[in-house]
Amino acid sequence: MTEGEFLRFYKRRNKEKNLKEVKMKIDLFWKTLSKALEKEKKVTFKDWGMFEKKEVKSRRVSLPRNSRIIYTEPKSVMKFKAGLGLKDRINGAGLNG
């Protein structure tokens, strides 16, 4: 599902009138989550999952075109680990209840 498809799905599901407002709401969620991760390093949503900020070390990368070896920069990435509630819902166990 692309971002545009997701925005239209969210708009229909929540009976929103404006696609621009939907995009603003979703962007606000991601900005807030990002700020929380800067402060705490880990954000957990009960029965849904956990977002975590992890440090990725520098890696060695080989470029076959010109036979060079370069090293990537170390960086921070956002990781998500699904919780049991989300896994059950995706697998169909939580749809009836």
Backbone as a ProteinNet text record, in pm:
[ID]
protein_1_A
[PRIMARY]
MTEGEFLRFYKRRNKEKNLKEVKMKIDLFWKTLSKALEKEKKVTFKDWGMFEKKEVKSRRVSLPRNSRIIYTEPKSVMKFKAGLGLKDRINGAGLNG
[TERTIARY]
85.4	0	89.8	66	144.6	90.3	164.1	120.1	-12.4	-26.8	-151.5	-270.1	-250.1	-357.6	-394.8	-293.2	-320.9	-398.3	-360.2	-430.9	-576.8	-601.6	-741.2	-818.6	-755	-818.3	-854.7	-760.9	-783.6	-897	-897.4	-1001.7	-1139.3	-1152.1	-1281.5	-1322.9	-1229.4	-1260.3	-1308.1	-1246.1	-1280.6	-1375.2	-1426.2	-1522.4	-1472.3	-1345.1	-1284.6	-1323.3	-1322.5	-1363.5	-1245.2	-1131.4	-1019.5	-895.3	-836	-716.1	-596.9	-594.5	-485.8	-486.5	-605	-616.2	-570.6	-605	-563.5	-411.6	-347.9	-201.6	-140.1	-200.3	-148.9	-157.3	-268.3	-284.8	-179.1	-155.5	-57.9	83.8	114.1	245.4	267	161.3	169.9	202.5	140	169.7	317.3	371.7	511.2	607.8	575.9	662.8	664.8	546.2	537.8	612.7	596.7	667.4	818.2	861.4	1004.2	1061	987.2	1033.1	1038.1	939	937.8	1056	1090.1	1205.3	1337.2	1344.6	1464.8	1483.8	1372.4	1377.5	1394.5	1321.3	1314.8	1384.4	1411.3	1472.3	1377.8	1262.4	1169.5	1028.1	931.7	790.6	709.1	627	548.1	399.6	325.9	180.6	125.5	44.4	-7	-80.6	-49	-107.5	-87.4	-2.2	16.6	160.4	253.7	393.4	484.3	612.3	713.2	799.9	814.3	907.3	1032.9	1147.1	1272.9	1374.8	1455.6	1563.1	1690.9	1752.8	1875.1	1987.3	2107	2225.7	2278.3	2304.9	2359	2505.4	2591.1	2734.5	2769.6	2889.7	2942.7	2960.8	2930.4	2945.7	3042.6	3101.7	3189.2	3104.2	3110.2	3030.4	3124.9	3108.3	3190	3112.6	3175.8	3115	3173.7	3098.1	3153.2	3187.3	3120.8	3144.3	3287.1	3338.8	3474.7	3568	3528.4	3610.3	3660	3575.6	3612.6	3540.1	3597.3	3534.2	3515.6	3392.5	3363.8	3301.3	3296.2	3235.5	3119.7	3007.7	2892.2	2911.6	2835.8	2840.4	2753.2	2791.5	2702.6	2581.3	2464.9	2343.8	2242.4	2137.7	2027.1	1910.3	1843	1726.7	1611.7	1489.4	1371	1331.9	1317.4	1277.3	1139.8	1060.7	929.6	921	873	850.4	703	631.6	487.9	459.1	353.7	309.9	213.6	177.6	89.2	-49.4	-101.4	-233.7	-239.3	-137.1	-131.1	-111.9	-25.2	-3	-131.4	-205.3	-332.2	-433.7	-439.6	-532.5	-499.4	-371.9	-329.9	-358	-337.5	-359	-506.3	-595.6	-737.9	-797.3	-718	-771	-852	-819.7	-886.9	-998.4	-1039.9	-1143	-1282.7	-1308	-1441.5	-1465.8	-1363.3	-1380.9	-1332.6
-117.4	0	123.5	212.3	335	436.7	545.4	649.8	710.1	733.8	790.6	698.5	569.1	471.7	468.5	475.1	475.2	599.4	715.3	838.8	832.9	779.9	767.5	667.1	557.4	458.1	521.3	594.5	660.8	763.1	836.4	937.3	872.2	762.9	692.8	632.7	569.1	499	594.9	712.3	809.3	918.8	903.7	997.9	1142.7	1158.3	1291.5	1356.4	1488.3	1559.8	1602.1	1622.9	1681.2	1592.1	1558.9	1475.3	1548.4	1679.9	1759	1750	1752.6	1740.6	1602.9	1500.6	1363.8	1355.6	1410.5	1408.6	1485.1	1596.5	1674.4	1594.1	1520.6	1439.6	1329.5	1263.2	1154.4	1209.2	1321.4	1383.9	1427.2	1477.3	1517.8	1397.8	1282.1	1161.6	1125.1	1124.1	1085.3	1185.2	1314.6	1415.5	1400.4	1376.5	1358.2	1232.9	1124.8	1000.8	1021	1092.8	1118.8	1200.2	1301.7	1382.5	1298.9	1212	1125	1029.2	978.4	888.1	961	1087.3	1165.4	1177.2	1189.1	1209.1	1078.8	973.9	851.8	729.9	726.4	612.6	495	491.4	379.5	428.5	398.3	433.4	306.7	271.7	149.4	183.5	123.6	133.8	-1.2	-0.6	-124.7	-207.2	-336.3	-433.8	-398.4	-302.8	-263.2	-282.5	-234.9	-254.5	-151.3	-158.6	-72.2	-10.5	120.8	192.6	216.7	198.6	212.7	280.6	365.6	432.2	353.7	305.4	226.3	291.8	272.7	321.2	211.4	244.9	150.6	186.2	86.9	108.3	131.1	178.6	195.2	58.1	49.2	-78.7	-61.9	-172.6	-176.6	-214.9	-136.4	-160.2	-167.6	-273	-290.6	-240.7	-157.5	-107.5	-185.3	-279.8	-366.6	-293.8	-184.3	-114.2	-62.1	-4.4	48.8	-15.5	-128.2	-208.4	-128.8	-39.5	39.9	-13.3	11.4	-22.6	108.4	132.6	253	211.5	303.9	280.6	377.8	325	410.1	483.3	588.9	665.1	596.8	599	548.7	641.1	583.9	665.3	604.9	681.2	635.3	598.6	487.4	445.4	413.6	422.7	389.6	246	163.7	23.9	5.7	-87.1	-118.8	-268.2	-303.8	-443.8	-457.9	-540.1	-557.8	-630.4	-586.8	-652.1	-765.6	-842.4	-957.8	-916.6	-805.4	-759.5	-729	-662.9	-630.4	-756.6	-846.8	-972.2	-1054	-1061.6	-1135.4	-1073.4	-940.2	-872	-894.3	-888.4	-909.7	-1052.9	-1147	-1287.6	-1330.3	-1237.7	-1265.4	-1309.4	-1325	-1373.6	-1267.5	-1140.5	-1034.8	-965.1	-1016.4	-949.1	-968.1	-1077.6	-1104.1	-1042.9	-1016	-972	-840.3
0	0	0	-91.9	-99	0.5	18.1	110.9	65.7	-64.1	-116.7	-93.9	-116.3	-92.4	55.1	142.4	285.4	327.1	273.3	306.6	262.9	143.7	96.8	182	221.6	308.5	442.7	501.5	629.9	618.4	507.5	484.6	478.4	403	392.1	525.4	593.4	718.7	826.7	835.3	939.3	891.2	770.1	711.1	716.5	681.3	674.2	542.2	538.9	418.5	332	393.6	321.8	333.2	221.5	218.9	281.1	268.1	324.9	478.2	539.1	684.9	731.4	653.8	687.1	687.2	585.7	577	693.6	732.5	845.4	975.4	995.3	1116.2	1123.2	1010.8	1008.1	1026.9	962.9	980.2	1125.3	1189.2	1329.4	1418.4	1389.9	1465.9	1454.1	1331.7	1310.9	1373.3	1366	1427.4	1579.1	1637.5	1782.1	1825.7	1751.1	1781.1	1771.2	1670	1651.1	1767.9	1812.5	1926.4	2053.6	2072.6	2190.4	2187.7	2070.1	2058.4	2085.3	2048.5	2077.6	2228.4	2299.8	2444.2	2521.3	2482.4	2562	2502.7	2374.4	2302.8	2279.8	2349.5	2333.1	2363.2	2271.5	2291.9	2270.3	2370.2	2363	2363.3	2270	2264.8	2309.9	2413.9	2471.6	2365.7	2358.1	2265	2118.4	2088.5	1949.7	1906.1	1987.9	1953.7	2016.8	1978.3	2036.9	1927.2	1932.8	1846.8	1929.1	1865.3	1936.8	1847	1906.1	1833.1	1857.9	1749.6	1761.6	1682.6	1733.7	1665.2	1573	1446.8	1349.9	1326.6	1339.9	1323.5	1176.8	1155	1020.2	956.1	825	754.1	638.2	599.9	483.4	363	255.2	135.4	15.8	-64.7	-183.8	-305.3	-387	-510	-627.3	-684.3	-789	-918.8	-948.3	-1074.1	-1085.5	-977.6	-984.8	-882.3	-826.1	-734.1	-613.8	-566.5	-448.7	-327	-212.5	-85.4	-8.3	34	111.8	244.3	335.5	466.3	485.4	533	558	690.3	707.1	831.5	936.8	1063.4	1168.1	1178.7	1208.2	1213.3	1310	1337.7	1421.4	1331.1	1361.6	1284.4	1379.8	1327	1403.8	1371.4	1473.8	1456.7	1519.5	1463.4	1518.6	1544.5	1661.1	1694.9	1728.3	1651.5	1670.5	1800.7	1869.5	1991.7	1960.8	2063.5	2043.9	1995.5	2045.9	2004.1	1855.1	1803.9	1661.1	1578.3	1624	1550.9	1542.8	1653	1654.4	1559.2	1558.6	1468.5	1322.4	1290.4	1152	1108.6	1198.3	1165.6	1175.7	1210.9	1210.5	1341.8	1445.9	1573.4	1645.5	1626.3	1701.7	1626.6	1513	1434.1	1491.1	1558.2	1609	1745.7	1819.8	1956.9	1986.2
[MASK]
+++++++++++++++++++++++++++++++++++++++++++++++++++++++++++++++++++++++++++++++++++++++++++++++++

